[in-house]
Amino acid sequence: MHVLIMGCGRAGGLIVEALIRGGHSVTVMDTDEENFRRLPDSPEITPLVGDGTLSEDLKRAGVENADVFVAVSNRDNRNALAAQKAKHIFNVPKVVCRVGDPERQEMYSRLGLATVSSTKVTSALILEAVLP
């Protein structure tokens, strides 16, 4: 499976590592080349400096051949825009979008995006630790 990831922060880096351990190939794009430092050296990873909200950068990253698109930058609006383009313009079969704001998560879900709210997940884990 080929996965295109937008965002190479801490979450993006961990996702890339898990995917290549699982035998998948990954293209990861970020606007800051320095963020690629956190990636392991692997022929299965293609780092690309680019903006996932721009159609021409998505094409350059191979969005048209991606099996999965994951938007995990630190900005909800950028993630949602890139995810919508991947899903509705480039017809990527599976699209996942990280959303910090739980209210936006519901709105983006209504737009047909698979969303994960880092705020909800973190809150649930903390409450589980506090209230066993």
Biotite code that builds the C-alpha atoms (Angstrom):
import biotite.structure as struc

atoms = struc.array([
    struc.Atom([0.000, 0.000, 0.000], chain_id="A", res_id=1, res_name="MET", atom_name="CA", element="C"),
    struc.Atom([1.231, 3.517, -0.767], chain_id="A", res_id=2, res_name="HIS", atom_name="CA", element="C"),
    struc.Atom([0.405, 6.234, 1.763], chain_id="A", res_id=3, res_name="VAL", atom_name="CA", element="C"),
    struc.Atom([0.772, 9.983, 1.253], chain_id="A", res_id=4, res_name="LEU", atom_name="CA", element="C"),
    struc.Atom([1.111, 11.929, 4.492], chain_id="A", res_id=5, res_name="ILE", atom_name="CA", element="C"),
    struc.Atom([0.864, 15.692, 4.844], chain_id="A", res_id=6, res_name="MET", atom_name="CA", element="C"),
    struc.Atom([2.718, 16.842, 7.940], chain_id="A", res_id=7, res_name="GLY", atom_name="CA", element="C"),
    struc.Atom([5.991, 15.542, 9.322], chain_id="A", res_id=8, res_name="CYS", atom_name="CA", element="C"),
    struc.Atom([5.689, 16.685, 12.914], chain_id="A", res_id=9, res_name="GLY", atom_name="CA", element="C"),
    struc.Atom([5.835, 14.265, 15.824], chain_id="A", res_id=10, res_name="ARG", atom_name="CA", element="C"),
    struc.Atom([2.594, 12.500, 14.891], chain_id="A", res_id=11, res_name="ALA", atom_name="CA", element="C"),
    struc.Atom([3.447, 12.347, 11.196], chain_id="A", res_id=12, res_name="GLY", atom_name="CA", element="C"),
    struc.Atom([6.910, 10.968, 11.937], chain_id="A", res_id=13, res_name="GLY", atom_name="CA", element="C"),
    struc.Atom([5.524, 8.207, 14.182], chain_id="A", res_id=14, res_name="LEU", atom_name="CA", element="C"),
    struc.Atom([2.916, 7.280, 11.585], chain_id="A", res_id=15, res_name="ILE", atom_name="CA", element="C"),
    struc.Atom([5.584, 7.073, 8.867], chain_id="A", res_id=16, res_name="VAL", atom_name="CA", element="C"),
    struc.Atom([7.752, 4.778, 11.014], chain_id="A", res_id=17, res_name="GLU", atom_name="CA", element="C"),
    struc.Atom([4.841, 2.455, 11.815], chain_id="A", res_id=18, res_name="ALA", atom_name="CA", element="C"),
    struc.Atom([3.799, 2.254, 8.174], chain_id="A", res_id=19, res_name="LEU", atom_name="CA", element="C"),
    struc.Atom([7.248, 1.361, 6.860], chain_id="A", res_id=20, res_name="ILE", atom_name="CA", element="C"),
    struc.Atom([7.622, -1.261, 9.619], chain_id="A", res_id=21, res_name="ARG", atom_name="CA", element="C"),
    struc.Atom([4.378, -2.692, 8.234], chain_id="A", res_id=22, res_name="GLY", atom_name="CA", element="C"),
    struc.Atom([5.890, -2.931, 4.773], chain_id="A", res_id=23, res_name="GLY", atom_name="CA", element="C"),
    struc.Atom([4.186, 0.065, 3.197], chain_id="A", res_id=24, res_name="HIS", atom_name="CA", element="C"),
    struc.Atom([5.736, 2.798, 1.075], chain_id="A", res_id=25, res_name="SER", atom_name="CA", element="C"),
    struc.Atom([5.240, 6.377, 2.223], chain_id="A", res_id=26, res_name="VAL", atom_name="CA", element="C"),
    struc.Atom([5.570, 9.805, 0.692], chain_id="A", res_id=27, res_name="THR", atom_name="CA", element="C"),
    struc.Atom([5.599, 12.452, 3.385], chain_id="A", res_id=28, res_name="VAL", atom_name="CA", element="C"),
    struc.Atom([5.276, 16.124, 2.570], chain_id="A", res_id=29, res_name="MET", atom_name="CA", element="C"),
    struc.Atom([5.911, 19.123, 4.748], chain_id="A", res_id=30, res_name="ASP", atom_name="CA", element="C"),
    struc.Atom([6.562, 22.794, 4.104], chain_id="A", res_id=31, res_name="THR", atom_name="CA", element="C"),
    struc.Atom([9.632, 22.701, 6.365], chain_id="A", res_id=32, res_name="ASP", atom_name="CA", element="C"),
    struc.Atom([12.496, 20.489, 5.181], chain_id="A", res_id=33, res_name="GLU", atom_name="CA", element="C"),
    struc.Atom([13.944, 20.460, 8.714], chain_id="A", res_id=34, res_name="GLU", atom_name="CA", element="C"),
    struc.Atom([11.028, 18.291, 9.861], chain_id="A", res_id=35, res_name="ASN", atom_name="CA", element="C"),
    struc.Atom([12.335, 15.394, 7.787], chain_id="A", res_id=36, res_name="PHE", atom_name="CA", element="C"),
    struc.Atom([15.235, 15.028, 10.270], chain_id="A", res_id=37, res_name="ARG", atom_name="CA", element="C"),
    struc.Atom([12.989, 12.920, 12.491], chain_id="A", res_id=38, res_name="ARG", atom_name="CA", element="C"),
    struc.Atom([12.498, 10.285, 9.773], chain_id="A", res_id=39, res_name="LEU", atom_name="CA", element="C"),
    struc.Atom([14.543, 7.098, 9.647], chain_id="A", res_id=40, res_name="PRO", atom_name="CA", element="C"),
    struc.Atom([16.720, 6.495, 6.621], chain_id="A", res_id=41, res_name="ASP", atom_name="CA", element="C"),
    struc.Atom([14.669, 4.114, 4.478], chain_id="A", res_id=42, res_name="SER", atom_name="CA", element="C"),
    struc.Atom([14.173, 3.563, 0.758], chain_id="A", res_id=43, res_name="PRO", atom_name="CA", element="C"),
    struc.Atom([10.442, 3.183, 1.501], chain_id="A", res_id=44, res_name="GLU", atom_name="CA", element="C"),
    struc.Atom([10.165, 6.867, 2.511], chain_id="A", res_id=45, res_name="ILE", atom_name="CA", element="C"),
    struc.Atom([10.047, 9.694, 0.010], chain_id="A", res_id=46, res_name="THR", atom_name="CA", element="C"),
    struc.Atom([10.271, 13.099, 1.733], chain_id="A", res_id=47, res_name="PRO", atom_name="CA", element="C"),
    struc.Atom([8.944, 16.010, -0.307], chain_id="A", res_id=48, res_name="LEU", atom_name="CA", element="C"),
    struc.Atom([8.974, 19.705, 0.513], chain_id="A", res_id=49, res_name="VAL", atom_name="CA", element="C"),
    struc.Atom([5.530, 20.906, -0.470], chain_id="A", res_id=50, res_name="GLY", atom_name="CA", element="C"),
    struc.Atom([2.182, 22.247, 0.598], chain_id="A", res_id=51, res_name="ASP", atom_name="CA", element="C"),
    struc.Atom([-0.585, 19.646, 0.770], chain_id="A", res_id=52, res_name="GLY", atom_name="CA", element="C"),
    struc.Atom([-3.245, 22.289, 0.237], chain_id="A", res_id=53, res_name="THR", atom_name="CA", element="C"),
    struc.Atom([-1.909, 22.993, -3.272], chain_id="A", res_id=54, res_name="LEU", atom_name="CA", element="C"),
    struc.Atom([-3.109, 20.701, -6.059], chain_id="A", res_id=55, res_name="SER", atom_name="CA", element="C"),
    struc.Atom([0.172, 20.944, -7.955], chain_id="A", res_id=56, res_name="GLU", atom_name="CA", element="C"),
    struc.Atom([2.148, 19.850, -4.870], chain_id="A", res_id=57, res_name="ASP", atom_name="CA", element="C"),
    struc.Atom([-0.274, 16.992, -4.235], chain_id="A", res_id=58, res_name="LEU", atom_name="CA", element="C"),
    struc.Atom([0.209, 15.843, -7.830], chain_id="A", res_id=59, res_name="LYS", atom_name="CA", element="C"),
    struc.Atom([3.987, 16.115, -7.470], chain_id="A", res_id=60, res_name="ARG", atom_name="CA", element="C"),
    struc.Atom([3.703, 13.932, -4.352], chain_id="A", res_id=61, res_name="ALA", atom_name="CA", element="C"),
    struc.Atom([1.787, 11.286, -6.301], chain_id="A", res_id=62, res_name="GLY", atom_name="CA", element="C"),
    struc.Atom([-1.674, 11.773, -4.818], chain_id="A", res_id=63, res_name="VAL", atom_name="CA", element="C"),
    struc.Atom([-3.212, 10.219, -7.937], chain_id="A", res_id=64, res_name="GLU", atom_name="CA", element="C"),
    struc.Atom([-1.524, 6.891, -7.108], chain_id="A", res_id=65, res_name="ASN", atom_name="CA", element="C"),
    struc.Atom([-2.010, 6.968, -3.330], chain_id="A", res_id=66, res_name="ALA", atom_name="CA", element="C"),
    struc.Atom([-4.081, 4.300, -1.619], chain_id="A", res_id=67, res_name="ASP", atom_name="CA", element="C"),
    struc.Atom([-4.362, 6.425, 1.522], chain_id="A", res_id=68, res_name="VAL", atom_name="CA", element="C"),
    struc.Atom([-3.973, 10.139, 2.285], chain_id="A", res_id=69, res_name="PHE", atom_name="CA", element="C"),
    struc.Atom([-3.355, 11.273, 5.863], chain_id="A", res_id=70, res_name="VAL", atom_name="CA", element="C"),
    struc.Atom([-3.432, 14.949, 6.876], chain_id="A", res_id=71, res_name="ALA", atom_name="CA", element="C"),
    struc.Atom([-1.653, 15.479, 10.201], chain_id="A", res_id=72, res_name="VAL", atom_name="CA", element="C"),
    struc.Atom([-0.280, 18.992, 10.082], chain_id="A", res_id=73, res_name="SER", atom_name="CA", element="C"),
    struc.Atom([-0.817, 21.147, 13.180], chain_id="A", res_id=74, res_name="ASN", atom_name="CA", element="C"),
    struc.Atom([-3.546, 23.238, 11.526], chain_id="A", res_id=75, res_name="ARG", atom_name="CA", element="C"),
    struc.Atom([-7.151, 22.004, 11.294], chain_id="A", res_id=76, res_name="ASP", atom_name="CA", element="C"),
    struc.Atom([-8.084, 24.137, 8.292], chain_id="A", res_id=77, res_name="ASN", atom_name="CA", element="C"),
    struc.Atom([-5.057, 23.000, 6.275], chain_id="A", res_id=78, res_name="ARG", atom_name="CA", element="C"),
    struc.Atom([-5.747, 19.363, 7.144], chain_id="A", res_id=79, res_name="ASN", atom_name="CA", element="C"),
    struc.Atom([-9.400, 19.635, 6.136], chain_id="A", res_id=80, res_name="ALA", atom_name="CA", element="C"),
    struc.Atom([-8.636, 21.425, 2.861], chain_id="A", res_id=81, res_name="LEU", atom_name="CA", element="C"),
    struc.Atom([-5.941, 18.930, 1.857], chain_id="A", res_id=82, res_name="ALA", atom_name="CA", element="C"),
    struc.Atom([-8.117, 15.973, 2.884], chain_id="A", res_id=83, res_name="ALA", atom_name="CA", element="C"),
    struc.Atom([-11.098, 17.264, 0.898], chain_id="A", res_id=84, res_name="GLN", atom_name="CA", element="C"),
    struc.Atom([-8.920, 17.708, -2.191], chain_id="A", res_id=85, res_name="LYS", atom_name="CA", element="C"),
    struc.Atom([-7.501, 14.208, -1.815], chain_id="A", res_id=86, res_name="ALA", atom_name="CA", element="C"),
    struc.Atom([-10.960, 12.696, -1.391], chain_id="A", res_id=87, res_name="LYS", atom_name="CA", element="C"),
    struc.Atom([-13.148, 14.715, -3.746], chain_id="A", res_id=88, res_name="HIS", atom_name="CA", element="C"),
    struc.Atom([-10.756, 15.912, -6.468], chain_id="A", res_id=89, res_name="ILE", atom_name="CA", element="C"),
    struc.Atom([-8.144, 13.139, -6.614], chain_id="A", res_id=90, res_name="PHE", atom_name="CA", element="C"),
    struc.Atom([-10.440, 10.297, -5.461], chain_id="A", res_id=91, res_name="ASN", atom_name="CA", element="C"),
    struc.Atom([-7.990, 8.768, -2.998], chain_id="A", res_id=92, res_name="VAL", atom_name="CA", element="C"),
    struc.Atom([-9.787, 5.668, -1.659], chain_id="A", res_id=93, res_name="PRO", atom_name="CA", element="C"),
    struc.Atom([-9.079, 6.312, 2.049], chain_id="A", res_id=94, res_name="LYS", atom_name="CA", element="C"),
    struc.Atom([-8.535, 9.751, 3.577], chain_id="A", res_id=95, res_name="VAL", atom_name="CA", element="C"),
    struc.Atom([-7.907, 10.475, 7.257], chain_id="A", res_id=96, res_name="VAL", atom_name="CA", element="C"),
    struc.Atom([-7.795, 13.981, 8.714], chain_id="A", res_id=97, res_name="CYS", atom_name="CA", element="C"),
    struc.Atom([-6.478, 15.002, 12.148], chain_id="A", res_id=98, res_name="ARG", atom_name="CA", element="C"),
    struc.Atom([-8.589, 17.679, 13.801], chain_id="A", res_id=99, res_name="VAL", atom_name="CA", element="C"),
    struc.Atom([-7.769, 19.416, 17.076], chain_id="A", res_id=100, res_name="GLY", atom_name="CA", element="C"),
    struc.Atom([-11.116, 21.143, 17.602], chain_id="A", res_id=101, res_name="ASP", atom_name="CA", element="C"),
    struc.Atom([-13.846, 18.582, 18.476], chain_id="A", res_id=102, res_name="PRO", atom_name="CA", element="C"),
    struc.Atom([-16.576, 20.850, 17.061], chain_id="A", res_id=103, res_name="GLU", atom_name="CA", element="C"),
    struc.Atom([-14.790, 20.986, 13.724], chain_id="A", res_id=104, res_name="ARG", atom_name="CA", element="C"),
    struc.Atom([-14.451, 17.213, 13.795], chain_id="A", res_id=105, res_name="GLN", atom_name="CA", element="C"),
    struc.Atom([-18.221, 16.854, 13.559], chain_id="A", res_id=106, res_name="GLU", atom_name="CA", element="C"),
    struc.Atom([-18.430, 19.358, 10.691], chain_id="A", res_id=107, res_name="MET", atom_name="CA", element="C"),
    struc.Atom([-15.614, 17.666, 8.739], chain_id="A", res_id=108, res_name="TYR", atom_name="CA", element="C"),
    struc.Atom([-17.196, 14.264, 9.326], chain_id="A", res_id=109, res_name="SER", atom_name="CA", element="C"),
    struc.Atom([-20.403, 15.573, 7.750], chain_id="A", res_id=110, res_name="ARG", atom_name="CA", element="C"),
    struc.Atom([-18.284, 16.493, 4.708], chain_id="A", res_id=111, res_name="LEU", atom_name="CA", element="C"),
    struc.Atom([-17.417, 12.825, 4.366], chain_id="A", res_id=112, res_name="GLY", atom_name="CA", element="C"),
    struc.Atom([-13.943, 12.887, 5.904], chain_id="A", res_id=113, res_name="LEU", atom_name="CA", element="C"),
    struc.Atom([-12.665, 10.241, 8.297], chain_id="A", res_id=114, res_name="ALA", atom_name="CA", element="C"),
    struc.Atom([-11.497, 12.380, 11.205], chain_id="A", res_id=115, res_name="THR", atom_name="CA", element="C"),
    struc.Atom([-9.511, 11.844, 14.371], chain_id="A", res_id=116, res_name="VAL", atom_name="CA", element="C"),
    struc.Atom([-9.665, 14.497, 17.082], chain_id="A", res_id=117, res_name="SER", atom_name="CA", element="C"),
    struc.Atom([-6.364, 14.563, 18.942], chain_id="A", res_id=118, res_name="SER", atom_name="CA", element="C"),
    struc.Atom([-8.059, 16.636, 21.660], chain_id="A", res_id=119, res_name="THR", atom_name="CA", element="C"),
    struc.Atom([-10.796, 14.040, 22.217], chain_id="A", res_id=120, res_name="LYS", atom_name="CA", element="C"),
    struc.Atom([-8.356, 11.128, 22.167], chain_id="A", res_id=121, res_name="VAL", atom_name="CA", element="C"),
    struc.Atom([-5.950, 12.797, 24.599], chain_id="A", res_id=122, res_name="THR", atom_name="CA", element="C"),
    struc.Atom([-8.769, 13.840, 26.941], chain_id="A", res_id=123, res_name="SER", atom_name="CA", element="C"),
    struc.Atom([-10.206, 10.309, 26.966], chain_id="A", res_id=124, res_name="ALA", atom_name="CA", element="C"),
    struc.Atom([-6.802, 8.778, 27.770], chain_id="A", res_id=125, res_name="LEU", atom_name="CA", element="C"),
    struc.Atom([-6.180, 11.255, 30.601], chain_id="A", res_id=126, res_name="ILE", atom_name="CA", element="C"),
    struc.Atom([-9.632, 10.633, 32.077], chain_id="A", res_id=127, res_name="LEU", atom_name="CA", element="C"),
    struc.Atom([-9.018, 6.874, 31.830], chain_id="A", res_id=128, res_name="GLU", atom_name="CA", element="C"),
    struc.Atom([-5.767, 7.330, 33.790], chain_id="A", res_id=129, res_name="ALA", atom_name="CA", element="C"),
    struc.Atom([-7.418, 9.578, 36.391], chain_id="A", res_id=130, res_name="VAL", atom_name="CA", element="C"),
    struc.Atom([-10.650, 7.610, 36.776], chain_id="A", res_id=131, res_name="LEU", atom_name="CA", element="C"),
    struc.Atom([-9.656, 3.939, 36.434], chain_id="A", res_id=132, res_name="PRO", atom_name="CA", element="C"),
])
